[in-house]
Amino acid sequence: MSQLSGGLTSKQKELLERIFKLSTDSAAVALSEMTEKPVFLESPRLGVVSLDSITNTAGGAESSVISAYLIFSGEINGNMLLVFPEQSAFKLINEILRQDDTSSEDLDKMAISVLGEVGNLVSSYFLSTLSDYTGMDLRPSSPMVVQDMIGAIISSAILMLERTPEEILCIETEIADENSKIEGYLMLFTDEDSLDKLLQIIEVR
């Protein structure tokens, strides 16, 4: 597991962990129905991570990953990425489609649909629960699925913002069943003022 750095207060971290737990409990129910077996989502690491170190968090700038990302708007704007190392993504696809392991390195339409639905479930439930707890209006778009190097995906996420942030919120997560754990990262990209506003609202709740 990677070690996330972070500048969250204990109260911010506690509430964000609670929000993530509530949102992933709902997502896990839906994933369990998709796989027809119990699925759990866990968060071993959560923190505010510097932009300089985020690519290393996910294995290095040239590491191949598959990401489901969506744009959100409202009182703050940004985008949210659910990022899986390539091997983990195909493992998840095989689990959901209940098929034998494949050595394919390319996404077909079914795989894109599966990862898009997983990204939609995890990201949308998180944003919805975050909105409920903070009172902020956050409206997510439909997800898109991208296969590329993590450095390129993060650069694209940053280019969609008006200002480049110094830090982002990153949650290391695991999708687990009775046999295995699949590692991923949930990343929230927004400008520095919006992230500060979000954390300040959480601090006073």
MORAZI-V771088 format. One record per backbone hydrogen bond with DSSP energy under -1.0 kcal/mol. NH is the residue of the N-H (numbers start at 1). CO is the residue of the C=O. E is the energy in kcal/mol with one decimal. If there is no record, write none. Layout:
[[NH	CO	E] [NH	CO	E]]
//
This chain:
[[13	9	-2.6] [14	10	-2.3] [15	11	-2.4] [16	12	-2.6] [17	13	-2.4] [18	14	-1.8] [19	15	-2.9] [20	16	-2.7] [21	17	-2.4] [22	18	-2.6] [23	19	-2.5] [24	20	-2.7] [25	21	-1.8] [26	22	-1.4] [27	23	-2.0] [28	24	-2.9] [29	25	-1.5] [30	26	-1.5] [31	27	-2.5] [32	28	-2.6] [33	29	-1.7] [34	30	-1.7] [35	31	-2.5] [36	32	-1.6] [37	32	-1.0] [40	176	-3.3] [42	174	-2.4] [47	170	-2.2] [49	168	-3.0] [51	166	-3.1] [57	53	-1.7] [58	54	-1.2] [59	56	-1.6] [60	55	-3.2] [63	60	-2.0] [65	148	-2.9] [66	84	-2.7] [67	146	-3.1] [68	82	-2.3] [69	144	-2.9] [70	80	-2.3] [72	78	-2.6] [73	139	-2.0] [75	137	-2.3] [78	72	-2.2] [79	189	-2.2] [80	70	-2.8] [81	187	-2.8] [82	68	-2.6] [83	185	-3.3] [84	66	-2.5] [86	64	-2.1] [89	85	-2.4] [90	86	-2.1] [91	87	-1.8] [92	88	-2.3] [93	89	-2.3] [94	90	-2.3] [95	91	-2.0] [96	92	-2.5] [97	93	-2.7] [99	94	-2.0] [112	108	-2.4] [113	109	-2.2] [114	110	-2.4] [115	111	-2.6] [116	112	-2.4] [117	113	-2.0] [118	114	-2.2] [119	115	-2.8] [120	116	-2.3] [121	117	-2.6] [122	118	-2.6] [123	119	-2.4] [124	120	-2.0] [125	121	-1.9] [126	122	-1.7] [127	123	-2.7] [128	124	-2.6] [129	125	-2.5] [130	126	-2.7] [131	127	-2.4] [132	128	-2.2] [133	129	-2.1] [134	130	-2.0] [135	131	-2.3] [139	73	-3.5] [141	71	-2.5] [144	69	-2.6] [146	67	-2.9] [148	65	-1.9] [150	63	-2.4] [151	61	-2.5] [153	149	-2.1] [154	150	-2.5] [155	151	-2.0] [156	152	-2.0] [157	153	-2.0] [158	154	-2.2] [159	155	-2.1] [161	158	-1.9] [168	49	-2.5] [169	188	-1.4] [170	47	-2.8] [171	186	-2.9] [172	45	-2.0] [173	184	-2.6] [174	42	-2.3] [175	182	-2.6] [176	40	-3.4] [177	180	-2.2] [182	175	-2.3] [184	173	-2.7] [185	83	-2.3] [186	171	-2.9] [187	81	-3.1] [188	169	-2.8] [189	79	-3.2] [195	191	-2.4] [196	192	-2.6] [197	193	-2.4] [198	194	-2.5] [199	195	-2.5] [200	196	-2.4] [201	197	-2.2] [202	198	-2.1] [203	199	-2.2] [204	200	-1.4]]
//
